[in-house]
């Protein structure tokens, strides 16, 4: 095996992974919770851009439910971003099963 060729291929893959990570980090998406009562807009990097709350779930006598819905929405947004990142990195690495810390 040609070590130089392998190193060049590894560098090319690393560059593709970096490019894909940047693209995904900038991508925006929305998730909902509570049957659409809460909408969270986030980036692939996990930055929360906005939260929309339906007026019919705002009950001053049940603040805990609203807190739970918001938390669920934020958790779903973060999980969605991670899932997208993992899927895209799998495509770039060609399913090579890179060890933890390699690539992203």
VOGU-3710 file (C-alpha; in Angstrom, 3 decimals, decimal comma):
1> xxxxxxxxxx> 0,000/0,000/0,000  1,150/3,471/-0,811  1,277/5,477/2,425  1,352/8,797/0,548  -1,819/7,852/-1,331  -3,552/6,819/1,897  -2,583/10,080/3,600  -3,845/12,098/0,645  -7,167/10,217/0,693  -7,478/10,778/4,443
11> xxxxxxxxxx> -6,853/14,500/3,987  -9,453/14,678/1,221  -11,994/12,903/3,412  -11,226/15,222/6,309  -11,770/18,258/4,065  -15,096/16,832/2,845  -16,179/16,148/6,427  -15,291/19,686/7,491  -17,250/21,089/4,559  -20,259/18,900/5,381
21> xxxxxxxxxx> -20,118/19,891/9,070  -20,139/23,575/8,164  -23,042/23,091/5,763  -25,091/21,181/8,345  -24,254/23,676/11,099  -25,695/26,480/8,972  -28,834/24,529/8,003  -32,039/25,579/9,783  -34,922/23,294/10,673  -38,041/23,215/12,836
31> xxxxxxxxxx> -39,418/20,593/15,166  -42,669/20,526/17,073  -43,763/19,215/20,455  -47,087/18,821/22,173  -48,940/18,016/18,986  -47,692/21,164/17,274  -48,332/23,460/20,232  -44,604/24,259/20,536  -42,332/24,893/17,539  -38,572/25,192/17,940
41> xxxxxxxxxx> -36,394/26,534/15,140  -32,721/25,555/15,350  -29,546/25,173/13,340  -27,694/21,957/12,712  -25,081/23,258/15,145  -27,662/23,114/17,936  -28,255/26,847/18,198  -31,872/27,614/19,074  -33,117/30,421/16,813  -36,672/30,714/18,049
51> xxxxxxxxxx> -39,519/29,170/19,973  -43,200/29,596/19,105  -45,843/28,751/21,677  -49,507/28,332/20,886  -51,665/30,564/23,101  -53,906/27,678/24,097  -51,086/25,980/26,057  -50,331/29,070/28,124  -52,075/28,379/31,414  -50,843/30,350/34,439
61> xxxxxxxxxx> -52,149/27,540/36,636  -50,065/24,898/34,863  -46,660/26,421/34,176  -44,980/23,035/34,602  -46,730/21,638/31,521  -45,526/24,574/29,427  -41,983/24,140/30,751  -42,095/20,441/29,859  -43,336/21,184/26,342  -40,594/23,747/25,762
71> xxxxxxxxxx> -37,933/21,399/27,112  -39,217/18,586/24,899  -39,149/20,856/21,853  -35,580/21,975/22,539  -34,444/18,398/23,147  -36,056/17,279/19,887  -34,338/20,107/17,990  -30,929/19,171/19,376  -31,526/15,472/18,678  -32,601/16,258/15,102
81> xxxxxxxxxx> -29,428/18,278/14,517  -27,260/15,468/15,881  -29,068/12,873/13,765  -28,596/14,935/10,614  -24,917/15,467/11,425  -24,357/11,763/12,084  -26,152/10,714/8,886  -24,207/13,162/6,742  -20,879/12,217/8,307  -21,691/8,578/7,604
91> xxxxxxxxxx> -22,213/9,436/3,940  -18,915/11,316/3,728  -16,909/8,614/5,481  -18,532/5,958/3,331  -19,523/3,967/6,387  -15,888/3,424/7,321  -16,798/3,289/11,007  -14,203/5,794/12,100  -13,143/5,648/15,739  -14,616/8,233/18,155
101> xxxx> -13,082/11,662/17,704  -12,005/11,011/14,119  -13,698/13,265/11,609  -16,218/15,006/13,843
//
